[in-house]
Amino acid sequence: MPDTTSSALCVTVDAHLNTGGFTEATVHQGRAGIVFAQVPAARHTWATFALGRLDAPYVRLTDVGSHARYAVFPTYEPVEDDVYYRTVRYQVFGDDVPYQYRGKELHLTVPLRPWIEDERALPRILAETTLKDGTRVNTIRILSVE
């Protein structure tokens, strides 16, 4: 398995995007080893394909301007059954969203259990927690993850 920790992950993400033809991609490392990638929004499908070849989990964040953004997470090597947490800023949208959530920026600290779920499960967990329906992942816009 490739090294998906710290700065090695940043280099790996950049290499995958460059191999996919994204010479204009911006990649930088954030807190907790999370790598953030930004590509032209018009090509987000290709970026999703390029990032899907990584062994590391990732989620798509809300677009900013004409750029699609992604958060790629380092592989977590747990000790026994450790639970780890990600704090997520997100919004819920759609006509049938309860009034108390419309237009609001929500924050939730999500526990993740190694070998059961990773960051790829964030949209489903947010939909289950907020809307009581894990199938409504398309109503969730993730703004940021720490």
C-alpha positions in Angstrom: 0.0 0.0 0.0 1.4 3.5 -0.8 2.3 5.8 2.0 -0.8 7.9 2.6 0.5 9.8 5.6 1.4 13.5 6.0 3.3 15.1 3.1 3.5 11.9 1.1 -0.2 12.0 0.7 0.0 15.5 -0.7 2.6 14.4 -3.3 0.5 11.3 -4.1 -2.7 13.3 -4.7 -0.8 15.8 -6.8 0.7 13.0 -8.9 -2.7 11.3 -9.4 -4.2 14.6 -10.6 -1.3 15.4 -12.9 -1.4 11.9 -14.4 -5.1 12.6 -15.0 -4.3 15.7 -16.9 -4.9 18.2 -14.1 -1.8 20.4 -14.5 -3.8 23.3 -13.1 -4.7 21.5 -9.9 -3.9 23.1 -6.6 -3.0 20.7 -3.8 -2.1 21.7 -0.2 -1.9 20.1 3.2 -4.2 21.3 5.9 -4.5 20.4 9.6 -4.4 16.8 10.8 -2.7 15.7 7.6 -5.8 16.3 5.5 -4.9 17.2 1.9 -7.1 19.6 0.0 -7.2 19.5 -3.8 -8.9 22.0 -6.1 -9.6 21.5 -9.9 -11.7 23.3 -12.5 -15.3 22.4 -11.6 -16.1 21.7 -15.3 -13.8 18.6 -15.0 -14.9 17.4 -11.5 -16.0 14.0 -12.9 -12.4 13.3 -14.2 -11.0 14.5 -10.9 -13.3 12.1 -9.0 -12.1 9.3 -11.2 -8.4 10.2 -10.6 -8.8 10.5 -6.9 -10.8 7.2 -6.8 -7.6 5.4 -7.7 -6.1 6.4 -4.3 -6.1 4.0 -1.4 -7.0 7.0 0.8 -10.6 8.1 1.5 -11.8 11.4 0.2 -15.0 13.5 0.0 -16.0 16.2 -2.4 -16.5 19.6 -0.7 -18.7 22.4 -1.9 -17.4 24.1 -5.1 -15.9 27.6 -4.6 -16.2 29.8 -7.7 -15.4 27.7 -10.7 -13.4 25.2 -8.8 -14.3 21.7 -7.4 -12.7 21.0 -4.1 -11.9 17.7 -2.4 -10.6 16.7 1.0 -8.3 13.6 1.0 -7.6 11.9 4.3 -4.5 10.1 5.6 -5.0 6.4 6.3 -5.7 6.0 9.9 -3.9 3.2 11.6 -5.9 2.4 14.7 -4.8 0.8 17.9 -7.4 -1.9 18.6 -10.9 -0.4 18.3 -10.1 3.3 18.6 -12.7 5.7 17.5 -11.5 8.9 15.8 -13.4 12.1 15.0 -13.9 14.6 12.2 -15.6 17.9 12.6 -17.7 18.8 9.6 -19.2 22.1 8.5 -22.1 21.5 6.2 -25.4 22.7 4.8 -28.6 20.8 3.9 -30.5 22.0 0.8 -33.7 21.0 -1.1 -37.4 21.8 -1.1 -38.3 19.2 1.5 -35.6 20.1 4.0 -37.0 21.0 7.5 -37.2 24.7 8.0 -34.8 24.8 10.9 -32.0 23.7 8.6 -32.6 25.9 5.6 -29.8 28.3 4.8 -28.0 27.4 8.1 -24.4 26.3 8.4 -24.3 23.3 10.6 -21.4 21.8 12.5 -21.1 18.2 13.7 -18.3 16.1 15.2 -18.6 12.7 13.7 -17.2 9.6 15.3 -15.7 7.1 12.8 -14.9 3.5 13.7 -11.9 1.9 11.9 -12.5 -1.1 9.8 -16.2 -0.2 9.8 -16.4 3.2 8.2 -14.1 6.0 7.1 -14.5 9.6 5.8 -16.3 8.3 2.7 -19.3 7.7 5.0 -19.5 11.3 6.1 -22.3 12.4 3.7 -24.4 9.3 4.7 -23.8 9.9 8.4 -24.7 13.6 8.1 -27.9 12.8 6.2 -28.8 10.1 8.8 -28.1 12.5 11.7 -29.7 15.6 10.3 -32.6 14.2 8.2 -33.0 10.8 9.7 -32.5 9.3 6.2 -29.1 8.1 5.1 -30.2 7.8 1.5 -30.4 11.6 1.1 -26.7 12.2 0.6 -27.4 14.4 -2.4 -29.0 17.0 -0.1 -25.7 17.5 1.9 -23.1 20.1 0.9 -19.9 19.6 2.9 -18.2 23.0 3.4 -15.1 21.8 5.3 -13.7 19.0 7.4 -11.1 19.0 10.1 
